[in-house]
Amino acid sequence: MEEETHTFHLPVGEATITLQDVSLQLGLPIDGLPVSGMSSSTNITELCQELLGYTPSDQERQGNKISMSRLAEMYPELPLEATDVHIQRYTRAYILQLIGGSLFSGKSNNLVHVMYLPLLANFEETGKYSWGSACLAWLYREMCRATSSSAKEISGCLILLQLWIWDRFPYLAPKRRGIPRVDHAGPHAHLMAAPPLGYRWRECFNTVNTSTHALTQIRELVDKMSPDQVIWMPYSEDLIASLPKYCTNGRSIWTTISPLLCFSIVELHRPDRVLRQFGMRQPIPKPCDTRHDLHRIDLRGRWEINWLVRHSEFVQQWEDRGNRLAKGEKSLHGILGYHDPYMVWYRSITRRWHTMHVATVDYLIDTMAQIKSWSSSSDYITAMPHIQALSKKALQVMRAENRVSGHKHTELNVNEEQPNYIEVDLLEENRVSGHNKHTELNVHDEQADYIDLDLLEEEADSMSSDPRLITEEVTTSDNLHFQSHVQKERREEEQSRRYGVRRLDGDEGLADEADVVVFQRRRRSRNT
């Protein structure tokens, strides 16, 4: 998550949650008044007594926040003989629990701010607010905070984040089984409006083939994401038409480039950076002018502030939301080529990897492709220093990754019998993304090729002292043989030196018998 743009940087480009997702998945109104006003009140007890019918004790409140568990105890179930006043108080208590427990959740888990309560005083006015944009602003702010290295938790409307991931990245989602869960809506369920899109995930589903809580594995899956694993437009026109009208009332501002407000919070909505999510071609976006001082503003220590006045500049921009729409050229799909101008620009500004393991795999493949290109050129003698430097760097990266991870990963196929060999075909299969396969390695499945790391390092050292020794690369139509070939005398010297330094006790002399076997096995593998 990028703090300046509120977008996720993926191998295939930027993506993010937008007002469209809030509207369709949750059914919250987005085209309305900003959710803002006074953030605190000196008469909390009077306000609660009037609108909720009870006065919170000192144990049931913390500053301007009140206990949600107390609200649940006060209104466990609405009685049949309830009066209009009782129904309104019950509704306010229920909405406050939704706000504090899901839509605008914090890290306390049991407290909700009373600043929302005045907005629930008149239900006719309550429906005129843009609750959806405020919910998204709150989630943006919480995700920005979660990018800090010291952050250990995240809050906000996480159900929205989860639904967004499941619909756009199906390979990360559980499989819905089409079996509806038991509905406990009660005898008046038939009077309720049709549910929003996110309701379909109430079906039973399984996670047998899905990583759920394995953070490291999920990060690696994201790093290896290919273009065909992303659904840029999961909401077809037929699907949108099947949803209730309240889900599409704000469709005209789905692509507005406007600030989102929620009392002290101001976060920018930038659909122009994710136009592929709206069926448009993605150009290089304009710079994002984010005021970092806005991220430092919160409710702590700020009493009796009218945020509508404090953020009047952004309120005016929100009021002009219908004239601030992102536009672009229509596109049938969201897949962009490796050399597309946007992808070229994007790779220059993004962080390419999020896990060291996938970074190592991809780096080794790019290194081998570069060495192949240099060693097959006519001016390969001039390229020797570059090949030497790349070889040493690849070894350093490989060993650093092994030190950090504490073990050798399967994708690198570091075999127990051949501990210093990497299987090239498996490296190729583990490319970070499909559009990165701009260099064809032509590795044959039936004949795995190996890189001898020890020999590579030793010959890299020898190049600096004897530039006449040339690393050649034998290429066939189906195979890439990344092996170093030197003169016969050099191989004999190499074998003699190996036998002289491989004693287990570390002294000079003949090698231990086990080391001789290992060396012979390696040599047979190289000559295969």
Secondary structure in CASP SS format (residue, H / E / C, confidence):
PFRMAT SS
TARGET T0000
AUTHOR 0000-0000-0000
METHOD secondary structure of the structure
MODEL  1
M C 1.00
E C 1.00
E C 1.00
E C 1.00
T C 1.00
H C 1.00
T C 1.00
F E 1.00
H E 1.00
L E 1.00
P C 1.00
V C 1.00
G E 1.00
E E 1.00
A E 1.00
T C 1.00
I C 1.00
T C 1.00
L H 1.00
Q H 1.00
D H 1.00
V H 1.00
S H 1.00
L H 1.00
Q H 1.00
L H 1.00
G C 1.00
L C 1.00
P C 1.00
I C 1.00
D C 1.00
G C 1.00
L E 1.00
P C 1.00
V E 1.00
S C 1.00
G C 1.00
M E 1.00
S C 1.00
S C 1.00
S C 1.00
T C 1.00
N C 1.00
I H 1.00
T H 1.00
E H 1.00
L H 1.00
C H 1.00
Q H 1.00
E H 1.00
L H 1.00
L H 1.00
G C 1.00
Y C 1.00
T C 1.00
P C 1.00
S C 1.00
D H 1.00
Q H 1.00
E H 1.00
R E 1.00
Q E 1.00
G C 1.00
N C 1.00
K E 1.00
I E 1.00
S E 1.00
M H 1.00
S H 1.00
R H 1.00
L H 1.00
A H 1.00
E H 1.00
M H 1.00
Y C 1.00
P C 1.00
E C 1.00
L C 1.00
P C 1.00
L C 1.00
E C 1.00
A C 1.00
T C 1.00
D H 1.00
V H 1.00
H H 1.00
I H 1.00
Q H 1.00
R H 1.00
Y H 1.00
T H 1.00
R H 1.00
A H 1.00
Y H 1.00
I H 1.00
L H 1.00
Q H 1.00
L H 1.00
I H 1.00
G H 1.00
G H 1.00
S H 1.00
L H 1.00
F C 1.00
S C 1.00
G C 1.00
K C 1.00
S C 1.00
N C 1.00
N C 1.00
L E 1.00
V E 1.00
H E 1.00
V H 1.00
M H 1.00
Y H 1.00
L H 1.00
P H 1.00
L H 1.00
L H 1.00
A C 1.00
N C 1.00
F H 1.00
E H 1.00
E H 1.00
T H 1.00
G C 1.00
K C 1.00
Y E 1.00
S C 1.00
W H 1.00
G H 1.00
S H 1.00
A H 1.00
C H 1.00
L H 1.00
A H 1.00
W H 1.00
L H 1.00
Y H 1.00
R H 1.00
E H 1.00
M H 1.00
C H 1.00
R H 1.00
A H 1.00
T C 1.00
S C 1.00
S C 1.00
S C 1.00
A C 1.00
K C 1.00
E C 1.00
I C 1.00
S C 1.00
G C 1.00
C C 1.00
L H 1.00
I H 1.00
L H 1.00
L H 1.00
Q H 1.00
L H 1.00
W H 1.00
I H 1.00
W H 1.00
D H 1.00
R H 1.00
F C 1.00
P H 1.00
Y H 1.00
L H 1.00
A C 1.00
P C 1.00
K E 1.00
R E 1.00
R E 1.00
G E 1.00
I E 1.00
P C 1.00
R C 1.00
V C 1.00
D C 1.00
H C 1.00
A C 1.00
G C 1.00
P C 1.00
H C 1.00
A H 1.00
H H 1.00
L H 1.00
M C 1.00
A C 1.00
A C 1.00
P C 1.00
P C 1.00
L H 1.00
G H 1.00
Y H 1.00
R H 1.00
W H 1.00
R H 1.00
E C 1.00
C E 1.00
F E 1.00
N E 1.00
T C 1.00
V C 1.00
N C 1.00
T C 1.00
S C 1.00
T C 1.00
H C 1.00
A C 1.00
L H 1.00
T H 1.00
Q H 1.00
I H 1.00
R H 1.00
E H 1.00
L H 1.00
V H 1.00
D H 1.00
K C 1.00
M C 1.00
S C 1.00
P H 1.00
D H 1.00
Q H 1.00
V C 1.00
I C 1.00
W C 1.00
M C 1.00
P C 1.00
Y C 1.00
S C 1.00
E H 1.00
D H 1.00
L H 1.00
I H 1.00
A H 1.00
S H 1.00
L C 1.00
P C 1.00
K H 1.00
Y H 1.00
C H 1.00
T C 1.00
N C 1.00
G C 1.00
R H 1.00
S H 1.00
I H 1.00
W C 1.00
T C 1.00
T E 1.00
I C 1.00
S C 1.00
P E 1.00
L E 1.00
L E 1.00
C E 1.00
F C 1.00
S C 1.00
I E 1.00
V E 1.00
E E 1.00
L E 1.00
H C 1.00
R C 1.00
P H 1.00
D H 1.00
R H 1.00
V C 1.00
L H 1.00
R H 1.00
Q H 1.00
F H 1.00
G C 1.00
M E 1.00
R C 1.00
Q C 1.00
P C 1.00
I C 1.00
P C 1.00
K C 1.00
P C 1.00
C C 1.00
D C 1.00
T C 1.00
R C 1.00
H H 1.00
D H 1.00
L H 1.00
H H 1.00
R C 1.00
I C 1.00
D C 1.00
L C 1.00
R C 1.00
G C 1.00
R C 1.00
W C 1.00
E C 1.00
I C 1.00
N E 1.00
W H 1.00
L H 1.00
V H 1.00
R H 1.00
H C 1.00
S H 1.00
E H 1.00
F H 1.00
V H 1.00
Q H 1.00
Q H 1.00
W H 1.00
E H 1.00
D C 1.00
R H 1.00
G H 1.00
N H 1.00
R C 1.00
L E 1.00
A C 1.00
K C 1.00
G C 1.00
E C 1.00
K E 1.00
S C 1.00
L C 1.00
H C 1.00
G C 1.00
I C 1.00
L C 1.00
G C 1.00
Y C 1.00
H C 1.00
D C 1.00
P H 1.00
Y H 1.00
M H 1.00
V H 1.00
W H 1.00
Y H 1.00
R H 1.00
S H 1.00
I H 1.00
T C 1.00
R C 1.00
R C 1.00
W C 1.00
H C 1.00
T C 1.00
M H 1.00
H H 1.00
V H 1.00
A H 1.00
T H 1.00
V H 1.00
D H 1.00
Y H 1.00
L H 1.00
I H 1.00
D H 1.00
T H 1.00
M H 1.00
A H 1.00
Q H 1.00
I H 1.00
K H 1.00
S H 1.00
W H 1.00
S H 1.00
S C 1.00
S C 1.00
S C 1.00
D C 1.00
Y C 1.00
I C 1.00
T C 1.00
A C 1.00
M H 1.00
P H 1.00
H H 1.00
I H 1.00
Q H 1.00
A H 1.00
L H 1.00
S H 1.00
K H 1.00
K H 1.00
A H 1.00
L H 1.00
Q H 1.00
V H 1.00
M H 1.00
R H 1.00
A H 1.00
E H 1.00
N H 1.00
R H 1.00
V H 1.00
S H 1.00
G C 1.00
H C 1.00
K C 1.00
H C 1.00
T H 1.00
E H 1.00
L H 1.00
N C 1.00
V C 1.00
N C 1.00
E C 1.00
E C 1.00
Q C 1.00
P C 1.00
N C 1.00
Y E 1.00
I E 1.00
E E 1.00
V H 1.00
D H 1.00
L H 1.00
L H 1.00
E H 1.00
E H 1.00
N C 1.00
R C 1.00
V C 1.00
S C 1.00
G H 1.00
H H 1.00
N H 1.00
K C 1.00
H C 1.00
T C 1.00
E C 1.00
L C 1.00
N C 1.00
V C 1.00
H C 1.00
D C 1.00
E C 1.00
Q C 1.00
A C 1.00
D C 1.00
Y E 1.00
I E 1.00
D E 1.00
L H 1.00
D H 1.00
L H 1.00
L H 1.00
E H 1.00
E H 1.00
E H 1.00
A H 1.00
D H 1.00
S H 1.00
M H 1.00
S H 1.00
S H 1.00
D C 1.00
P C 1.00
R C 1.00
L C 1.00
I C 1.00
T C 1.00
E C 1.00
E C 1.00
V E 1.00
T E 1.00
T C 1.00
S C 1.00
D C 1.00
N C 1.00
L E 1.00
H E 1.00
F C 1.00
Q C 1.00
S C 1.00
H C 1.00
V C 1.00
Q C 1.00
K H 1.00
E H 1.00
R H 1.00
R H 1.00
E H 1.00
E H 1.00
E H 1.00
Q H 1.00
S H 1.00
R H 1.00
R H 1.00
Y H 1.00
G H 1.00
V H 1.00
R C 1.00
R C 1.00
L C 1.00
D C 1.00
G C 1.00
D C 1.00
E C 1.00
G C 1.00
L C 1.00
A C 1.00
D C 1.00
E H 1.00
A H 1.00
D H 1.00
V H 1.00
V H 1.00
V H 1.00
F H 1.00
Q H 1.00
R H 1.00
R H 1.00
R H 1.00
R H 1.00
S H 1.00
R H 1.00
N H 1.00
T C 1.00
END
